[in-house]
Structures are given as C-alpha cells and as structure tokens.
C-alpha cells in the first residue's frame, strides 16, 4: 500500500519553509518512577503534544507534559 499526500513536516522545519520559528523550551522533568530530576530542551509543540521521554537514570519512559515544568525559553544565538 502506498499513501499519497503531503510529506510529514516537523515543527522545527517550518522556519526553513517560510513559517514562524518555534520556541525552544527548557523543561525540568521529574521521573515518576525513580524521582530523578533533570532538564531537557525541546520544541514547544513537542512539549504540548505530551510526547514520552526516557529518564536518563532508570530508563523508564513517561509523558513530559505530565511530569515536566517549563523553566524558561532557550534563546537562539546568531550564527557567525
């Protein structure tokens, strides 16, 4: 089976196709299984979709939007 339609486009690709660049968030996550607290950076749309991430300590997966807290926005630096 082949499906015809548009090619899937990730939100971070919008900037390169003329869209508005996505905000990059800094998120503090707490693993609900082992209690490990760590920070990750991800696009705002990925956070809002509630994707699962793996704890770097115990390796178990959990929803970033349920167990994460936005602590800031990562500012893009100008390329030289």
Buried (B, 14 or more C-beta within 10 A) or exposed (E): EEEEEEEEEEBBEBEEEEEEEBBBBBBBBBBEEEEEEBEBEBBBBBBEEEEEBEBEEEEEEBBBBEBBEEEEEEEEEEEE
